[in-house]
Amino acid sequence: MMPVDGGVAQAAALAFCALLAALAAFQAALIAGAPLGHLAWGGRDRVLPRGKRIGSLVSIALYLVFALIVLSRADLVAVVPGAVAAVAAWVLVAYFVLGVALNAASRSRPERWTMVPLSLALAVLTLLVALGG
């Protein structure tokens, strides 16, 4: 694959973080009891039960780790060592591609319509960052 210009990778990293921030806000709303469960976790619960709220909390923590990896890979922060960030970025590409497939298999139409495009955007942005550097 062809390398991506550093400026493109940095722009992709910032867009990636903006999407993750929106997802974190969504997960926080789910934790707080917002009736948005039809958009997440299989779409079965309008208001998430305790176990799924804990899952949303874990998701927010993971988003922070993901952001640090992507920002480090794009040379915007120096938190994750270069070689680790390079490998981890490719792991994240695979993770988000898998997310596309899993969200596409959801029984919840609203979840499919929102999370598939979001997962695809995150996969593409992470790919651009992984190819950068």
Secondary structure, 3 states (H helix, E strand, C coil): CCCCCHHHHHHHHHHHHHHHHHHHHHHHHHHCCCCCHHHCHHHCCCCCCHHHHHHHHHHHHHHHHHHHHHHHHCCCCCCCCHHHHHHHHHHHHHHHHHHHHHHHCCCCHHHHHHHHHHHHHHHHHHHHHHHCC
